[in-house]
Amino acid sequence: MSGFEHFSRDASELEREILKRGILLALNWSDRGVMRALAREALQGGAAHTQALLADPDPRLQARGELFALGVLMLRVMEESADTGVHTHGGTAWKAFGSALIEEASALPDEA
């Protein structure tokens, strides 16, 4: 397992950063409706929306953009670790936002 410890470290670091943005945004990680709405906004808005939020002078909107960017990194860590046979996940915030992203992504219409 010696080559895979970084997945756990990455998950811990991402969880900490996600939690920080959640505090600034006063998120309730157990509110499924809020999590799904955030995930929907992140997915539907895409990279351009995230970039616009990151450039906004309002710290709360910047935090929202940072949360969306962290969500992309979170999903990448899960995918890369799964490709190596390792199941990686973080804590409460990771699980709440990650599940909402996965649920919303699966609800999107397929591209033809």
N, C-alpha and C positions, 0 to 999 in steps of 0.2 A: 504494500500500500504506500510505499515511500514516495512515489511520484505524485500522489493525489491529495496530500494534506493541504495544498494551496486552495482547493475547493472549499474546505471548511473555513480557512482563514478569510478567503474572499467573501464567503457568506456572512461571517461575523462582521467584517468591515462594512459591507453593504447594509446589513441590518442596522448597524449603529447610525449610518448616514441617513437611512430611510426614517429611522426613529426621530432624528433631529428635525427633519423636514415635517414630520407628522406633528411634532410639538409646536412648531411655528404655525402650522395650519390648523391646530387644535383638532386633529383627526381622532375619531373613535374607531379604532381598528376592528371592533366587533360589529360595527354598523355596515351590514352587507350592502345596503342601498348606496351609501356614500362610497364604499370601495368600488362597487360596480360603476357608479357614475364617473369616478376618477379614471378608472381603467378605460371606460368607453371614450372619455375625452382624450386620453393619451393615445389610444389606438386610432380614433377617427381623425384627430388633428395631425397625427404623424410628426415627422421630424421638423417640418416648417413651424408648426404650432409650438412645439417644445422650444425651438430656437427663439421664437418671438417672446415666449414667456421668460426665457433666460435673459433676454436683452431688456426686459421691462424694468423700469426704475423701482417699481413697487416690490419690496422684499418678499411679500407673500406670494406674488405671482412668480417671482424668481424661484422661490422654494417649490412651487408647484411644478415649474419646468424642471428643476433639479430632481424632484421625485419621479417625474416621467422618465428622465434620462437614467436614473438609478434603476427604474423598472426594466429598462432595456438591458442594462448590465446584469441584473438579477436573472432575467430569463436566459441570457447568454451563459451564465455560470451553470444554471440548471441543465441547459442543453448540452454544454461541453462535458459536464460531469456524467450525465446520462450516457453520452457516447462512449465513455470509458467504463461504464458499468457501475458508476458511483451515484448514489442518490444524495443530492445536496439540497439542503433547505436551511432557512434561518429560523428566527423566532416568530413571535406573534405578528409583528408588522409585515415581515416577509411573507408569511403564509396568507395573511389577509389580502395584501395587495397582489401577490403572485396568483392566488386562486382567482381573484377578480379579473386579472389580466387574461388568464387562461380561459375563464368562462366567457368573457366578452369577445375574445379572439375567435372562439368556437362558434359564437352567435353571429359573427359577421358573414354576410353572403359571400359565397365562393366567387372568385374572379373567373370569368370565362375566358 
